[in-house]
């Protein structure tokens, strides 16, 4: 018997450190780890010891014999990853001294309480020993970032990653300051005056534009806003989204695109058992969307969604998922790519299956995955009425797949268009910015100015560092790399001591911020939401009004 990693894998990679036979790949430091869809267990070398199971923060590892039918295909996917390869040894992990070689305690600020920021804070506390104290700042009074407001409600196992942070939240050298917006309430320069170093984990809340006429019409919005809306983000919950049209179009074909397509057609009875915001449940129950078309400008081999998310669509009750056989044709270069990559081959096989399999039961709704189509214009005068698509042709040029517009156009009638073509980090006043990449300008986590010189004591992690790539656990390795640079700079004496005391900053924030709370305030809100969820048979019932959030957290306006 072997163990199997399933869909909810977050790439945290804690499992790789405890595996006695190095059968979990790719591990940190091995080729492909940074870009892996998920981790995999080699059935040929797994010894069924189970050491990895308790280390997984999202309950993704299961014995193969215990896999339910809905997850059975992951046994094949795990095995497919190792076709033609055998796991090599995991690189030895460097041993970090229990405390920094500095004469004084370092005070480090972490801006952002999402996964990247929290991984950075825990890494600092673990590797810095008693020589580091960390203050975490966030502009809203709820930690978790994309775990709370980005992960789809019907992926509850993925949200379990937050529990690992909760276990460390009351560390004696860790403080939380919620209600602080860096760049508005306090400048980066002022924050630096009270800390030895500042680590920015501000995420990528901005959405890239589709860049076509009509994008500003009512009924057209970024998929990121739709995700925030159905997940109950307090800054998006009041938005009115019209779901009265029978068809929606999603532009883009990454995992977020599949998430929003799945949410739009999922069984309401299933969604009602999740932590989806109540206003979204109410709107979806009144909505009429029955058909979602997910449009990608390139071919199926280049699609950004993962194999796990694609195969999850096949198991949606009452939903038929289809592709067009003509859009799945391969060039010779693509055939070579599939031959060399078993995971990509499994994804393509799933697409072929969707193109040829007759649905085995009544389907009330449909998701159509379309390829080789670029949006030319969003149609409508006062609101969205459809999308005009320009057909794309692909060809091999010197062994590389290229795409060019064809003359043919087509029109999809729809009342909702969601742009899912990527995220970017908005500019933060006072920080160098790389406009082309949409990230804070940096060299492997050290923030640098336009000439490439490091800004002393300034660091970045997560999507603000590398762009919107990877999954939750990817931020763990990302943070460890940045924190290693911070430790090296501290040991080398490159960090100037704070010019102001923590009390000085606390008094400044008390004057400038309308409301402030800490982990105790969040804990009161967390207990309230869980109690409401227990009464309703749900994991939690999210509070989506900022006024109510502050009130329950114990902060008066």
N, C-alpha and C positions, 0 to 999 in steps of 0.2 A: 504494500500500500504506500502511496505517496501523498504529500500535501499539495494543495493547489492554491495559487493566488487568484483572486476573483476581481470583479469589476471595481469594487470600492478602494482598490489599492491607491495609496496617496504618495508613493515613492519616498516615504519617510526614511526607509532603508535601515531602520533599527534592527530589522530581522537579519540583515546580512552580517551584522557584527557577531551574532550568537550562533550562526549556523556552523556546526563543526566540520562540515564537508564542503563548504563554499558552493552549495548547489543553488543559491539564490542569486540571480544575475539580472541586469548588470548592477554591480555594486559601486559605491562611490569610489572614484579613482580609476575605474575601468572604462574602456571605450564604450560610448553610447549611453552612459548613465544620465548625462545632462539632458538628453533628448528622448529618453525612453518613454513610451506611453505608460508603462507600468513595469513592475518587476515580475520575474517568472521563476518557478521552481523546476529544476531538471528532474523528471521522473526516473531517469536512469541512475542518478546518484543520491537522491533523497533517501535517508535512512529512517524516516518516520519517527524521529526523536521528539518532534513537537516543540523544540526549543523556540522556534520562531513565533508560535501562536500567541503567547502572552505578550510578546514585544510589539505586535501589530496594533497601532492605535485606532484602526478603523475596522477591525474584525474582518479582514479580507482573506485570511488564510484558513483553509478548511481541509480536513481529510477528504481525499477523493471519494471515498465510499459514502460520505455524508452530503455530497453535493446534491441539492434539489435539481429537478429537471431544468429549471430556468437558468441554472448556472453550470450545467454539465459541459457545455461547450468550452468552458475555460480550461478543462483538463487537456483538451486538444490544443488550445492556444498556448498553454504553458509548454507542452511538449514540442509544438511547432517552432518555438523560439530557438530551441537547441538543435534543430536540424542542421547537420553539417558542422556543428561546433560542440565543444565540450567546455564546461565552465573552467576558467583558469583560476589561479589563486587570487584571493582578494588582497589588494595591496595593503601592507602593514600600516596601521594607523599610527601617526606620530604621537608620542607621549608628551602631554602638555604638563608643565609644572603646575602644582596645585595653587600657586599664587604668582602674581606678576612680580618681576624683579624691580619694583619701584619702592621708594621710601614712604610714600603716602598713599592713602586710599584714593582710587580714581572714582570720580562721579561721572557717569555716562548717561546722556539723554538718548532715548529711543523715541522717534516721532512716528507714531502709528502703532495701533494695537491689533493689527491683523496678524496672520500667520508669520509673515517675514519678520515683523518687529518683535513678536513674542519669541520666535526661535532665536533671534539675535540676543534678546535679553537673557534667555536661559543659557545660551552659550557663554555669554559674558560672565554670568554668575558661576557657572560650572567650571570654566577654565581660568577664571580670574581669582578664584578662592575668596578669601576675606579681603582681598585688595581692591574689590570693585563693588560699587553701589550703583543701581540702575533706577532711573526715573523714566516711566513710559507715559507719553502724552498722546492724547487723541482728541479730536474735535467733537466727537459724539460720545454719549455716555454708555455705549455698548461695545465691548471688545469683540474680537473675532474676525472683523473685516469680511473677507469673502466667504469664510466658513459660515457666517451668519447670513450675509446678504448676497452671496454669489452662488453657493452650492444649491442645486435644484432641490426643492422640498422632497421629491420622491427618491432622493439619495441619502437617507438618514445615516447610513453607516459612515459615509464620508464626513459627516458633521461630528462624528465621535472624536476627531482629531482635536477638537476644542477641549475635551476632557483632560488631555495630557497637559495643557497649559493651566487649567484650573487647579490641578494638583500642586502646582508650584507658585500660585499667585500670591500666597501669603508669606513668601520668603522674606526674612527680616531685612534684607538689603534691596528689596524691590518695592517701589512705590508706583502707584498709578494716579494720573491726573487727567480725568476726563472733563471735556468742556473747553479745551485749549486748542485754538486753531493757530498753528504756527504760520506766520506770514501775515496774520491779521491781528491776533491778540498779542503776539510776541514775535519779534523778528528772529531770523536765524542768528544774527549777530548777538542779540540779547541772550538767546538761549546758550550760545557758546560762551558768553561771559561767566555763566554760572556752572559750567561743566568742563571737564577735561576734553571730552569728545562728544560729538552728536552723530547718531546713526539715524539716517532718514529711511523710513519704511512706509512711504506715503502712497504706495500702490500705483494703479493706473486707472483712475476713475473716469478719465475722459474717453470718449468714443471717437474713433476715426470716421471721417465722413465717407459716404459712398461716392460723393463727388459728381452727382448728376443733377440736371434740372428737375425741379419738383420735390426735392428732398425735404424742403421746409413745409410742405403741405400738411394740414391736419390728417392724421392717420399714418404718417411716416415718422418713425422715431428709431433711435439706436436700440439695438437689442439689449445693451447694458442697462438702459433706463427701464425697459420692460422687466428684466431680471430683478432690478432693485424694487420695482413696484410689486411684483408678486411675492417677493421675499420680505416685504414689510419695512424697507428702509424708510426712516422717518422723513427724509427729504424727497421721497418719491411717492409716498402712500396717498397723497391727495390728488395725484394725477388721474384724470379721467381718460380711460382708453376705450375706444369704440370697438367692440367685438361683434357688431351686428352683421357684418358681412359674412357670407359663407366661406370665403377663401382668404388666406393670408399668404404673403410671400416673405421669405427670409432670404436676404442677400448675404451670402457667405456660407461656408460649409465646414466650420470648426465645431468643437464640442458645444460651445455656447449656442450655435445655430441649431444643433440637434436638441439641446435642452429646451429652448423656447418652442420648437416645433412639437416636441413631446408634451410639454405642458399644455399647449393649446388644444390638443386632441385627447388628452388622457381622461380616463374615467373619473368623474367628479367624486364618486364614492371613495376612490382610492386617494385622491388629493385631499379629501376631507379628513383623512387620518394622519396627515403630515402637519408640519408647522407652517404651511403656506398662510400668508396673511388673509384674514377673513374678508377684507374688501376684494381681494383677487378671486377668492372662491365664489363670492356673490356675483362678481362680474362675469366669470366664466360660466356660472350656472345660467345666467341670462343670455350669454353669447350664442351665436349661431355658426361659429367657425367649424367646418367639417372637412376642409381640405387645406393642407399646408404644403406649399412648394418651396423647397430649399434649393437655392440657385447658386452654383459655383461657376466662376469664369474659366477655371481650368478643368482638367480631366479627373477621373476617379482616382488615379494613382497619386495625384498631387493633393487630394482632399486632406484637410487638416484634422478632421475628426478622427478619434481613435477607434480601433477595432472593437473595444469593449462597449463604447457608446453606440456604435452602429448596431452591433448584435442585440443590444438592449431594446432597440426599436422593434425588432422582429417579434418580441414577446409582449407587445402592448395589446391588451384585450380589446377587441372591437375595432382595431386599426389595421388597415392594409398599408404596407410600405412597399413602394414600387420604384424601379429604375427603368430606364429605356435601354434595351440591348444595343441600339445604335450608338449610344453615348459611351458605351463601355469598351469600344474597340481600342486596341493597343497598338502603339508604334513599336518597332524593333527595340528602341532604347528602353521603352517601358517594360517590354517583356524581359529584358536583361535585368532591370531593377527588381522585378518580381522574382526572378530566378535566384537572386542573391539575398532576398530578404523574406524570410518565412512569415513574419508578422504582417508585412505589407501584402504578401500573397494571401494570407487569411482574410484580410480586409477586402481584397478584390474578389475573393471567392464568395464572401457574403453578399457583395453587390451583385454578382452574377446570379446568385441564388434568388435575390429579390426580383431580378428581371425575368426569371423563368418559372418561379414557383407559383402554382395556383393557390390562392388563399383557401384555407381549410375551414371556413365558417363565415357567417355573415360579418361584413365589415361596415360599420356605420360611418367611419371616418377614414381619411387617407393622408399619408405623407408621401410626397413624390420628391425623390432626390434627382435634381437636374444638374447636368454638367455642361461645360463648353458654352456658356451663355453669360454675356456681360450686360448689366443694366445700362440702357441708353437714356431712359427718361422715366421718371415717375409721373404717371398721368393723373389729370384732374385739374379742376379750376379752383374750387373752394375746399375740396377734400380729395383724398386719394381715391382713384377709381381703377387703377391698374398699374402695370409696369410694362414698358416696352423693352424687349431683350434683343441684343445683337448677337448673332451666332458666332462662335469662335471655331477656328480650324486649328488643328495641331499637326506638327510635322517634326521629323528629326533633322536637326542641322548639326552635322559633325558629331553625332552621338548624343546631342542634347535636345530635349523636347522643348519646342517653342510654340507660341500661340499667336495667332493674328486674326483680325476681324474678318468674317465672311460677309457677303452682301446681304444675307437673309436676316430679316427681323421677324419677331413674333410678339404678340401681346397677351399678357395674363391679366384677366379681370380680377381685381381684389380690392378690398377696403382697408387692409392693414399691410404695411410694409415695415419690416424690421431689419435694419442694417446691422450686420454682424461681421464687420470686416476688420475688427481689431480694436485694441485699447491703446491709450497713450497716457502718460503721466502729465497732468497739467503743469504749467510753469509755476514754480513756487518762488515768490519774491525773495531775492537775496541768494539764490542758488544758481550755479551755472547749469545751462540747459542745452541738450542736444536735440534740436528741433527735428532733424532728419529721422532719428531713432525714436523720438518721443519719450526720452528718459532723462534723468539727471545725468549731466556729463560726468563720466567716471572712468577710471582705469582699474578694472577688476575689484570694484567696491570702494576704492579711494576716490572721493570727489576731486575733480581737477578743473582748473580754469581753462580758458580758451587756448592758452599756449601749452596745455598739457601738464602744468605743474600742479602737484597735489595741494589742495586747500587744507592747511593744518587742522587736524582734529575733526574733519568732516568726512563722513562715510555714508554709503547707501547700500540697501539690500532689497531683494524682491523684485517685483515688476518695475519699480522705479530705477533699478540697476540694470536689468537685463532685458526689459520688455516683457510683454504678456506671454511668457512661455512656461511650460511645465505645469505641475499640479501642486497641491498643498505641500507635500513633503519635499518637493524640489527646493523649497525655500529653506529647509534645514541645512542642506549642503551649501547653498548660496550664502546663508548667514554665517556659516562656520568659516568660509573663505574670507569674508569681509572682517569678521572678528579677529581672525588670525593676523590680518594686516594691522588692525588697531592694537593688538597686543605687541606686535613687533615695533610699532611706532612708540608705544609707551615705554617699552624696555630700552629702546635706543634714545630716549629722552627727547623725542620729537613732539610731544604733547605739552603745550603750555598749561600751567596750573590755572584754575578758575580765578578770575579777577573779582568775582562777587560770590557771596555766600548763598546757599540754598534758601535761606530766609529772605534774602533780597529778592530772589525770583518769586518766591511764594507771595510776598507782599505785592509785587508788581502784578502778578496774575489775579490776585484778589481784587485789585483796583480795576483791572481791564476786562476780566471775564464776567459775563453776566451770571453764570452759574458754574459751579465746580463740584465734582464728586470724585470718589475713589473706588477701589474694588469693593468696599463694603456697600456702597450705593448700588453698584451693579449687582451684587449678590442679592440685595432686596428685590430688585427688578426680576432677576433670574428666578427666585423663589416664587414670586407672584405669577410669572408666566407659566412655570411648571405646574403650579397648583391649578391654574385655570385650565391648562391642558389636561391634567389628570381628570378633572370634572367632565371634560368634553371628550375623553377617550383619545387624546392627541398628545404628542410629545410636549408641546407647549402651545400656548396661544400668545402670539407676539403682540406686544404693545407697540403701536406704530405712530402714535402722536408724541412729538417731543415734549409737549406740555405734560402729558401723562407720564412719560418716562421720567422726567425730572421729579415730578411729584412722588411717584412710587419709590424713586431712588432716595427720597428724603430731602430734596432740595427745593426750597421755596423760590418762586420767581422773584 
